[in-house]
């Protein structure tokens, strides 16, 4: 589990309506590998299929609200996607 991740942007192309500043936002909050491992253990113990991806950075749906709530990025973050079959669109 990675404790330092980059941000991932799922915004329209730069020629669309998103301002270029949207692609430069950074949120260097630390991850929490031990908590992420524990979450996986608990899910597996209940028979819920799950997997970790320590290469994926924070999604903008995670880091934008956190930027507003914790602008100093001084809290550990564990990002989870709980329904694999949902279409991200």
N, C-alpha and C positions, 0 to 999 in steps of 0.2 A: 504494500500500500504506500502510495506516494504522499509525502507530507508537503510537497511544493508543486503546485499545479498552475498551469496557465489558464487564461480565460478562453472560452469557446463562444463564438458569435454565430447566432442563427438569425441574422438580420437580412433584410432585402439587399440586393446588390447596391453598390455605391452610386449607381446611376438612378436608383429608385429614390424613395423619400427619406431614407435614414441619413442623418448628417454624418460626415466623415469622422467627426469626433466620437461617434458611437463605436467605431472600430479601434479606438486607441485606449479605451478604458482598461484599467488593470485593477485587480483586487488580489493582492498577495497574502491573503489569509492562510495560515497554516492548515494543513489537513490534520486528521486525528486517526492515524492508522490502527491503533489499538481499539478504538471505538468502532471503526469500520469492520475490523475482524470480528468483534463481538456481535455486531448486528448480523453479519453473515452466519455466525454460529447459531444465534437464536432463530433466524429464519429457517436454516437447515434442520434444526431440532424439531421444528413444527412441520417439516416436510415441504417447505416452500422453496422451489428452485431459485437459486440466486448465484450471482457471480460478481467478482470485483473487476474493475477496470482501472488500474492505477496509472494509465497513460492519458486518460481523458481529463481535460481541465474543467473548471467550473462553468456551467452553462449560464448564459446571461439571465435566465430566469431565477438563478440562484444568487449570482453575485450582484445584480443591480439592486434588489431589495436590501441585501446585506450592506452594500455601499452606503445606502441611506440610513440604515439602522446602526451600523458599526463602521463609520468612515475610516477608522484607524486600522481596520483589518486585523484586529488583535484578538480574535476569537477563533478557535479551531472549527473547521467546517467539514462535515461529512455529507456529501451529496448522494441522494438515492433516487433511483427511478424505480417505481414499484410495480408498474404494469407493463411488462415487456411487449405485449401484443398491441398496445395502442399506437396508432400512427402519429408521429410527431407533428403532422400538419394539423 
